Amino acid sequence: MDSDQTQKSGITRRGVLAGAALLGVGAGLDRLLTDVVSDGEEGSNDPTADGLVSFYGPHQAGIATLAPEFLSFAAFDLTSGSVDDLRAILQEWTSAAALLTRGETYKPASGEPSGAPADPGEAIGLGPASLTITIGFGPGLFGISGADRFGFGRRRPKALAPLPAFKGESLDPSRSGGDLCVQACADDPQVAFHAVHVLTRIASGAATLRWMQEGFGRTSSTSNSQPTPRNLMGFKDGTNSIRGEDGEAMEKHVWVQPGDGPAWMEGGSYLVARRIKILLDVWDATSLEGQERSIGREKVSGAPIGGTNEFDPVDLNARRGGEPAIPVDAHIRLSSPESNDGKRILRRGYSFSESPEPGSGQIDAGLFFISFQRDPQRQFVPIQRRLAESDALNRHVQHTASAVFACPPGIRPGGFVGEGLFA
């Protein structure tokens, strides 16, 4: 988009900065924060006693850090083709995120006492609440399936490509994809919502909200200090997911390594999001034995079939009555590293419940699946392809939305998320 077209559409870098100014943040804010915020290491995985998780560090928070109980996830479409507009959004998002994760509120822009309040106000007094904000880039940012608006095509990571179609899915395009994403997680749902609300206002004029998903009740543990949660099927979920303390596994399966390419993604990770509706009417009518055989675990204890405790090793060779103790189509068998050439992913999903479709009489609820991996094409895609073909759970769920994003590495005070892309 040339400058004339940009001006006619009302989308200008000045507009982006004005939106940020309304909230009382600016590019110079990071320089101020340099004096008051330490270069926190994400590897500690634990928030401070006052619920503060550092926004700064070698990796973006919200990946290996402790998973809070609530999620607000948003995807955006860029309406501007200006590199300056995109850079301005990322700079202002970074400045705002550094404040929001500290539990700070905004003040009215100076000289505009009659203007709208700079801070929407819904999180005043709620504190940091372990808020993490993670920012990602979608394939469209690099000209995939469209014009290379920003000239970033040659800088696109090979690992970042639209996910292929999988058997049995029924995706809603309006709730899939996006040029940018924001994952806000917190121990208070209003704090998570507030973060997305603020960042949406900042982007106004150069990006529009494409879709949004609220989540409650984390469905996986990202730390050994967290008990395994239950999903809306009533089963413990994510027992064998990667934990943030497992540095070796994180390096091997989650963080982009030198040589993976491109250099601006080193230390980052790739986010896959899938909205998975649980067909609760079918699931609820299934016998306990049928449910356990579909999962491959006992419902109450979480132990693998044939085991005693939740964390007992999964023995895929165990037999019972001449047949595999864990059925050949059980979810944990098909998703296990042993069945997928050692491939693993870090899961970080949430449950959701929304208004039922008119006339259906059925609860619309399920899992908003989120995973992080070093290369989705080599990890998530082959695992999901195997599951789509023969997972027993396919009778009980339906994938209705999908997206993939590249999440750049973390930053130091004074920088901004994704700055390496512009180098």
C-alpha positions as CSV (number, residue, x, y, z in Angstrom):
1,M,0.0,0.0,0.0
2,D,1.5,3.3,-1.0
3,S,1.5,6.5,1.1
4,D,-1.5,8.0,-0.8
5,Q,-3.6,4.9,-0.3
6,T,-2.6,4.8,3.3
7,Q,-3.7,8.3,3.9
8,K,-7.0,7.7,2.1
9,S,-7.8,4.7,4.3
10,G,-7.1,6.8,7.4
11,I,-4.3,4.4,8.5
12,T,-1.1,6.2,9.3
13,R,1.8,5.7,11.6
14,R,0.7,8.9,13.3
15,G,-2.7,7.2,14.0
16,V,-1.0,4.2,15.6
17,L,1.1,6.5,17.8
18,A,-1.9,8.6,18.6
19,G,-3.7,5.5,19.8
20,A,-0.8,4.6,22.0
21,A,-0.6,8.2,23.3
22,L,-4.2,8.0,24.3
23,L,-3.1,5.2,26.7
24,G,-0.2,7.2,28.0
25,V,2.6,5.0,26.5
26,G,5.3,5.8,24.0
27,A,8.4,4.4,22.5
28,G,10.5,6.3,25.1
29,L,8.8,4.4,27.9
30,D,11.1,1.4,27.5
31,R,14.1,3.7,28.2
32,L,12.4,4.8,31.4
33,L,11.7,1.2,32.3
34,T,15.3,0.3,31.8
35,D,16.0,2.0,35.2
36,V,13.3,0.2,37.1
37,V,12.9,-3.3,35.6
38,S,15.6,-5.9,35.7
39,D,16.4,-8.2,32.8
40,G,14.5,-11.1,34.4
41,E,15.2,-14.7,33.4
42,E,12.2,-16.6,32.3
43,G,13.8,-19.9,33.3
44,S,12.9,-19.4,37.0
45,N,9.3,-20.3,35.9
46,D,7.8,-18.8,39.1
47,P,6.1,-15.5,39.6
48,T,7.3,-13.4,42.5
49,A,5.3,-13.3,45.8
50,D,3.3,-10.4,44.5
51,G,2.2,-12.2,41.3
52,L,4.6,-10.4,39.0
53,V,6.2,-12.2,36.0
54,S,8.9,-10.3,34.3
55,F,8.1,-9.3,30.7
56,Y,11.8,-9.2,29.9
57,G,14.1,-12.1,29.5
58,P,15.8,-14.3,26.9
59,H,12.4,-15.9,26.0
60,Q,8.9,-14.4,25.9
61,A,6.9,-15.2,29.1
62,G,3.8,-17.3,28.7
63,I,5.6,-20.3,27.2
64,A,7.7,-21.9,29.9
65,T,6.5,-19.8,32.8
66,L,3.9,-21.1,35.2
67,A,0.5,-21.3,33.5
68,P,-2.1,-19.2,35.3
69,E,-5.8,-20.2,35.4
70,F,-7.3,-17.8,32.8
71,L,-6.7,-17.0,29.2
72,S,-7.6,-14.2,26.8
73,F,-6.3,-14.9,23.3
74,A,-6.7,-12.5,20.3
75,A,-5.7,-12.6,16.6
76,F,-5.4,-9.5,14.5
77,D,-5.5,-8.6,10.8
78,L,-3.2,-5.8,9.7
79,T,-5.1,-3.2,7.7
80,S,-2.0,-1.2,6.9
81,G,0.8,-2.2,4.5
82,S,3.3,0.2,6.1
83,V,6.3,-1.3,7.8
84,D,6.5,1.8,10.0
85,D,2.9,1.1,11.2
86,L,3.8,-2.5,12.1
87,R,6.9,-1.4,13.9
88,A,5.0,1.2,15.8
89,I,2.4,-1.3,16.9
90,L,5.1,-3.7,18.2
91,Q,7.0,-0.9,20.0
92,E,3.8,0.3,21.7
93,W,2.6,-3.2,22.5
94,T,6.0,-3.9,24.2
95,S,5.9,-0.7,26.2
96,A,2.3,-1.4,27.3
97,A,3.0,-5.0,28.1
98,A,5.9,-4.1,30.3
99,L,3.5,-1.9,32.4
100,L,0.5,-4.3,32.4
101,T,2.5,-7.2,33.6
102,R,3.7,-5.0,36.5
103,G,0.0,-4.3,37.4
104,E,0.4,-0.6,36.4
105,T,-2.5,1.5,35.3
106,Y,-2.6,4.2,32.7
107,K,-3.1,8.0,33.2
108,P,-4.9,10.4,30.9
109,A,-2.7,11.8,28.2
110,S,-1.3,15.2,29.2
111,G,-3.2,18.2,27.8
112,E,-6.4,16.2,27.1
113,P,-8.3,16.3,30.4
114,S,-11.6,16.2,28.5
115,G,-10.7,13.2,26.5
116,A,-11.7,9.6,27.1
117,P,-10.0,7.9,30.1
118,A,-6.6,6.5,29.0
119,D,-7.0,3.3,31.0
120,P,-10.3,1.4,30.5
121,G,-10.2,0.8,34.2
122,E,-11.4,-2.8,34.5
123,A,-8.1,-3.9,36.1
124,I,-7.5,-1.1,38.6
125,G,-6.6,-2.5,41.9
126,L,-6.2,-6.1,40.7
127,G,-2.4,-6.1,40.7
128,P,-0.2,-8.1,38.3
129,A,-2.1,-11.4,38.9
130,S,0.8,-13.3,37.3
131,L,-0.1,-11.8,33.9
132,T,2.0,-12.9,30.9
133,I,1.7,-11.4,27.4
134,T,3.0,-13.4,24.5
135,I,3.1,-11.9,21.0
136,G,3.3,-13.9,17.7
137,F,3.4,-13.4,13.9
138,G,1.2,-15.2,11.5
139,P,2.1,-16.5,8.0
140,G,0.2,-13.7,6.3
141,L,2.8,-11.2,7.7
142,F,5.3,-12.8,5.3
143,G,3.1,-12.8,2.2
144,I,1.8,-16.4,2.5
145,S,-1.3,-16.8,0.4
146,G,-1.3,-13.1,-0.6
147,A,0.8,-10.1,-1.4
148,D,4.1,-9.6,0.5
149,R,3.0,-6.2,1.9
150,F,6.0,-5.7,4.1
151,G,8.7,-7.2,2.0
152,F,9.3,-9.9,4.7
153,G,8.9,-12.9,2.4
154,R,12.6,-13.7,2.3
155,R,12.8,-13.5,6.1
156,R,10.0,-16.0,6.7
157,P,11.0,-19.0,8.8
158,K,10.4,-22.3,6.8
159,A,8.7,-23.6,9.9
160,L,6.0,-21.0,9.7
161,A,3.4,-22.1,7.1
162,P,-0.3,-22.6,7.2
163,L,-1.2,-25.9,8.8
164,P,-2.4,-28.5,6.3
165,A,-6.0,-29.8,6.3
166,F,-6.5,-32.7,8.7
167,K,-9.1,-35.4,8.3
168,G,-12.4,-34.7,10.1
169,E,-11.9,-31.1,10.9
170,S,-14.5,-28.5,10.3
171,L,-12.8,-25.1,10.5
172,D,-14.4,-21.7,10.7
173,P,-12.2,-19.3,8.7
174,S,-13.5,-16.3,10.6
175,R,-12.1,-17.8,13.8
176,S,-8.8,-19.0,12.3
177,G,-5.5,-17.5,11.3
178,G,-4.4,-13.9,11.7
179,D,-1.4,-11.7,11.1
180,L,-0.6,-11.1,14.7
181,C,-1.6,-12.8,18.0
182,V,-1.6,-11.9,21.6
183,Q,-1.8,-14.5,24.3
184,A,-2.6,-13.0,27.7
185,C,-2.7,-15.4,30.7
186,A,-3.4,-14.4,34.3
187,D,-4.7,-15.6,37.6
188,D,-7.6,-13.1,37.3
189,P,-9.7,-13.3,34.1
190,Q,-10.3,-9.5,34.2
191,V,-6.6,-8.8,34.2
192,A,-6.2,-11.1,31.1
193,F,-9.1,-9.4,29.3
194,H,-7.8,-6.0,30.2
195,A,-4.4,-6.7,28.5
196,V,-6.1,-7.6,25.3
197,H,-8.4,-4.7,25.5
198,V,-5.5,-2.2,25.9
199,L,-3.4,-3.8,23.1
200,T,-6.5,-3.7,20.8
201,R,-6.9,0.0,21.4
202,I,-3.2,0.7,20.7
203,A,-3.4,-1.2,17.3
204,S,-6.6,0.7,16.3
205,G,-6.0,2.4,12.9
206,A,-3.5,-0.2,11.6
207,A,-4.9,-3.5,12.8
208,T,-8.3,-4.9,13.6
209,L,-9.4,-7.7,15.9
210,R,-10.0,-10.9,13.8
211,W,-11.1,-13.3,16.5
212,M,-10.9,-13.7,20.2
213,Q,-11.1,-16.7,22.6
214,E,-11.5,-16.6,26.4
215,G,-10.4,-19.6,28.4
216,F,-10.6,-20.9,31.9
217,G,-9.0,-23.8,33.8
218,R,-5.6,-24.5,32.3
219,T,-5.5,-28.0,30.8
220,S,-1.9,-28.7,31.2
221,S,1.0,-28.0,33.6
222,T,4.1,-26.1,32.6
223,S,5.9,-26.7,35.9
224,N,6.5,-29.6,38.2
225,S,5.1,-27.5,41.0
226,Q,1.6,-27.6,39.4
227,P,-0.8,-30.5,39.9
228,T,-2.2,-32.0,36.7
229,P,-5.5,-30.3,35.9
230,R,-8.7,-32.0,34.5
231,N,-10.3,-31.1,31.2
232,L,-14.0,-30.9,30.5
233,M,-14.1,-34.6,29.8
234,G,-13.2,-35.1,33.4
235,F,-9.7,-36.6,32.7
236,K,-6.3,-35.3,33.9
237,D,-4.7,-33.6,31.0
238,G,-1.1,-33.0,30.0
239,T,0.4,-35.5,32.4
240,N,3.4,-36.1,30.1
241,S,3.7,-32.6,28.6
242,I,7.1,-30.9,28.7
243,R,7.8,-28.9,31.9
244,G,9.5,-25.6,31.9
245,E,12.2,-26.8,34.4
246,D,13.3,-29.5,31.9
247,G,16.0,-27.4,30.2
248,E,17.2,-30.2,28.0
249,A,13.7,-30.9,26.6
250,M,13.0,-27.2,26.2
251,E,16.1,-26.8,24.1
252,K,15.4,-29.9,22.0
253,H,11.7,-29.5,21.4
254,V,10.5,-25.9,22.2
255,W,13.1,-23.2,21.6
256,V,14.4,-22.4,18.1
257,Q,18.1,-23.1,18.0
258,P,21.0,-21.5,16.1
259,G,21.0,-23.0,12.6
260,D,17.3,-23.6,12.5
261,G,16.9,-20.2,10.8
262,P,16.3,-17.4,10.5
263,A,18.5,-15.7,13.1
264,W,15.8,-13.3,14.3
265,M,13.8,-16.3,15.6
266,E,16.6,-17.9,17.7
267,G,15.3,-18.3,21.2
268,G,11.7,-18.0,20.1
269,S,9.1,-20.7,19.5
270,Y,6.1,-21.5,17.3
271,L,2.5,-21.4,18.7
272,V,-0.2,-23.7,17.4
273,A,-3.8,-22.9,18.5
274,R,-6.8,-25.3,17.8
275,R,-10.3,-24.8,19.0
276,I,-11.6,-28.3,19.8
277,K,-15.3,-28.7,20.6
278,I,-16.2,-31.6,22.8
279,L,-19.4,-33.4,21.7
280,L,-20.5,-33.7,25.3
281,D,-23.8,-35.4,24.4
282,V,-21.9,-38.3,22.8
283,W,-19.1,-38.3,25.5
284,D,-21.6,-38.3,28.4
285,A,-23.4,-41.3,27.0
286,T,-20.2,-43.3,26.8
287,S,-19.4,-45.9,29.5
288,L,-16.6,-45.3,31.9
289,E,-14.7,-48.2,30.4
290,G,-15.2,-46.7,26.9
291,Q,-14.0,-43.3,28.0
292,E,-10.9,-44.8,29.7
293,R,-10.1,-46.9,26.6
294,S,-10.4,-43.9,24.4
295,I,-7.9,-41.9,26.5
296,G,-5.7,-44.8,27.6
297,R,-5.8,-43.7,31.2
298,E,-8.0,-44.3,34.3
299,K,-10.4,-41.4,34.9
300,V,-10.0,-40.9,38.6
301,S,-6.3,-41.6,39.2
302,G,-4.9,-40.6,35.8
303,A,-2.8,-43.7,35.7
304,P,-2.1,-45.3,32.3
305,I,-4.2,-48.4,31.8
306,G,-2.3,-51.2,33.5
307,G,-0.6,-48.8,35.9
308,T,-1.3,-47.6,39.4
309,N,-0.2,-44.0,39.6
310,E,-0.6,-41.0,37.3
311,F,3.1,-40.7,36.5
312,D,3.7,-44.4,36.0
313,P,5.6,-45.0,32.7
314,V,3.2,-45.7,29.8
315,D,3.9,-49.3,28.8
316,L,2.7,-49.5,25.2
317,N,3.8,-53.1,25.0
318,A,1.7,-54.3,28.0
319,R,-1.0,-56.8,27.1
320,R,-4.2,-57.9,28.8
321,G,-6.1,-61.0,27.7
322,G,-3.9,-61.3,24.6
323,E,-4.7,-57.7,23.5
324,P,-2.8,-54.5,24.0
325,A,-3.7,-53.1,27.5
326,I,-3.7,-49.6,26.0
327,P,-5.9,-49.9,22.9
328,V,-4.3,-49.3,19.5
329,D,-6.5,-46.2,18.9
330,A,-6.1,-44.8,22.4
331,H,-5.2,-41.1,22.5
332,I,-2.1,-41.5,24.7
333,R,-0.7,-44.2,22.4
334,L,-1.1,-42.2,19.2
335,S,0.3,-39.0,20.7
336,S,3.2,-40.6,22.6
337,P,6.8,-39.8,21.7
338,E,7.3,-43.5,21.2
339,S,4.7,-43.5,18.4
340,N,6.1,-40.3,16.8
341,D,9.8,-40.8,16.5
342,G,10.5,-39.1,19.8
343,K,8.7,-35.9,18.9
344,R,7.3,-33.9,21.8
345,I,5.5,-30.5,22.3
346,L,4.8,-28.2,25.2
347,R,1.1,-28.0,25.8
348,R,-0.5,-24.9,27.3
349,G,-4.3,-25.1,26.6
350,Y,-7.5,-23.9,28.4
351,S,-11.1,-25.0,28.6
352,F,-13.8,-22.9,27.1
353,S,-17.6,-22.7,27.3
354,E,-19.7,-20.5,25.1
355,S,-23.4,-19.9,24.2
356,P,-25.0,-22.9,22.5
357,E,-25.8,-22.7,18.8
358,P,-29.4,-21.6,18.4
359,G,-31.7,-24.6,18.4
360,S,-29.0,-27.1,19.1
361,G,-29.8,-27.6,22.8
362,Q,-26.2,-28.7,23.3
363,I,-23.4,-27.2,25.4
364,D,-20.8,-25.5,23.2
365,A,-17.6,-26.3,25.2
366,G,-14.3,-27.8,24.8
367,L,-10.5,-27.3,24.7
368,F,-8.7,-24.3,23.3
369,F,-5.5,-26.3,22.6
370,I,-2.3,-24.3,22.6
371,S,1.1,-25.9,22.0
372,F,4.6,-24.5,21.6
373,Q,7.3,-26.3,19.6
374,R,10.6,-25.7,17.8
375,D,9.1,-26.6,14.4
376,P,5.3,-27.2,13.9
377,Q,5.9,-28.8,10.5
378,R,8.1,-31.5,12.0
379,Q,6.3,-31.8,15.4
380,F,2.7,-30.8,15.6
381,V,1.7,-31.7,12.0
382,P,2.8,-35.4,11.9
383,I,1.4,-35.9,15.4
384,Q,-1.9,-34.4,14.6
385,R,-2.0,-36.2,11.2
386,R,-1.7,-39.5,13.1
387,L,-4.4,-38.5,15.6
388,A,-6.8,-37.4,12.9
389,E,-6.5,-40.7,11.1
390,S,-7.3,-43.1,14.0
391,D,-7.6,-41.5,17.4
392,A,-10.6,-42.9,19.3
393,L,-11.3,-39.4,20.6
394,N,-12.3,-38.3,17.1
395,R,-15.8,-39.7,17.8
396,H,-16.1,-37.2,20.7
397,V,-14.5,-34.0,19.4
398,Q,-14.4,-31.7,16.5
399,H,-11.7,-29.2,15.5
400,T,-13.4,-26.0,14.6
401,A,-10.6,-23.4,14.4
402,S,-6.9,-23.3,13.8
403,A,-3.9,-20.9,13.7
404,V,-0.1,-20.9,13.8
405,F,2.2,-18.1,14.8
406,A,5.9,-17.5,15.2
407,C,6.7,-16.1,18.6
408,P,10.1,-14.2,18.6
409,P,12.5,-14.5,21.4
410,G,12.3,-12.3,24.5
411,I,13.9,-8.9,24.8
412,R,15.8,-6.6,27.1
413,P,14.5,-3.3,28.3
414,G,14.8,-0.7,25.5
415,G,14.0,-3.2,22.8
416,F,10.7,-4.4,21.3
417,V,9.2,-7.8,20.5
418,G,10.2,-8.9,17.0
419,E,12.9,-6.2,16.5
420,G,15.2,-8.7,14.8
421,L,12.8,-8.9,12.0
422,F,13.4,-5.3,11.1
423,A,17.2,-5.4,11.4
